[in-house]
Amino acid sequence: MEIFVTGFTIFVLAIFVGFEVITKVPPTLHTPLMSGSNAISGITIIGAMISAGSQHTMLTTILGFTAVVFATINVVGGFMVTNRMLQMFRRKR
């Protein structure tokens, strides 16, 4: 039980720290940070596919598959947002 409480405490603190860091980012840095986030999500997809494919238990397979789906949505959405922001800075023809 102590391990769970410690892990949960770290998880909650990471949420607060992540929220504070992201809200302090100026809009001009959003696109480069989005590209970095997409790279991290790509690594997450690989780890999730390994977890889903290992099939240790049914729970790890379900959680791995769910992680693949959410990380893929994050990568695709990030590229769409980045592309749209870059379109705003192109010259009009």
C-alpha positions in Angstrom: 0.0 0.0 0.0 2.9 2.4 0.7 4.2 1.9 -2.8 0.9 2.8 -4.3 0.6 6.0 -2.1 4.1 7.0 -3.0 3.5 6.4 -6.8 0.1 8.2 -6.6 1.7 11.2 -4.8 4.4 11.5 -7.5 1.8 11.2 -10.2 -0.4 14.0 -8.7 2.7 16.3 -8.2 3.7 15.7 -11.8 0.3 16.8 -12.9 0.6 20.1 -11.0 4.2 20.7 -12.2 3.2 19.9 -15.8 0.2 22.3 -15.7 2.3 25.1 -14.2 5.1 24.6 -16.8 2.7 24.5 -19.8 0.6 27.6 -18.7 3.8 29.7 -18.5 4.8 29.0 -22.1 4.5 32.1 -24.4 2.5 31.6 -27.6 5.6 32.1 -29.8 7.2 29.0 -28.4 4.1 26.8 -28.8 4.9 25.4 -32.2 8.5 24.2 -31.4 7.2 22.7 -28.1 4.4 20.9 -30.0 7.0 19.3 -32.3 8.9 18.1 -29.2 5.7 16.8 -27.7 5.0 14.9 -30.9 8.4 13.2 -30.7 7.8 12.2 -27.1 4.4 10.8 -28.0 6.0 8.8 -30.8 8.3 7.2 -28.2 5.2 6.5 -26.1 3.5 4.7 -29.0 6.5 2.4 -29.3 6.5 1.6 -25.6 2.7 1.1 -25.7 3.0 -1.3 -28.6 5.6 -3.3 -26.7 3.3 -3.4 -23.7 0.3 -4.4 -25.7 2.2 -7.0 -27.6 3.9 -8.7 -24.6 0.5 -10.1 -23.4 1.6 -10.7 -19.8 -1.9 -10.3 -18.6 -5.1 -9.1 -20.2 -4.8 -5.8 -18.2 -1.4 -5.0 -19.8 -2.8 -5.7 -23.2 -5.8 -3.5 -22.7 -3.8 -0.7 -21.2 -1.2 -0.9 -23.9 -3.8 -0.8 -26.6 -5.5 2.2 -24.9 -2.1 4.0 -24.7 -1.4 3.3 -28.4 -4.8 4.9 -29.3 -4.4 8.0 -27.1 -0.7 8.6 -28.1 -1.7 8.3 -31.8 -4.5 10.8 -31.3 -2.0 13.1 -29.6 0.6 12.8 -32.4 -1.9 13.3 -35.2 -3.6 16.2 -33.4 -0.2 17.8 -32.7 0.8 17.6 -36.3 -2.5 19.1 -37.4 -2.2 22.0 -35.0 1.5 22.6 -35.9 0.6 22.6 -39.6 -2.3 25.0 -39.1 -0.1 27.4 -37.1 2.6 27.3 -39.8 0.0 28.0 -42.5 -0.8 31.3 -40.7 2.7 32.5 -41.3 2.9 31.8 -45.0 2.7 34.5 -47.6 -0.6 34.9 -49.3 -0.5 34.3 -53.1 
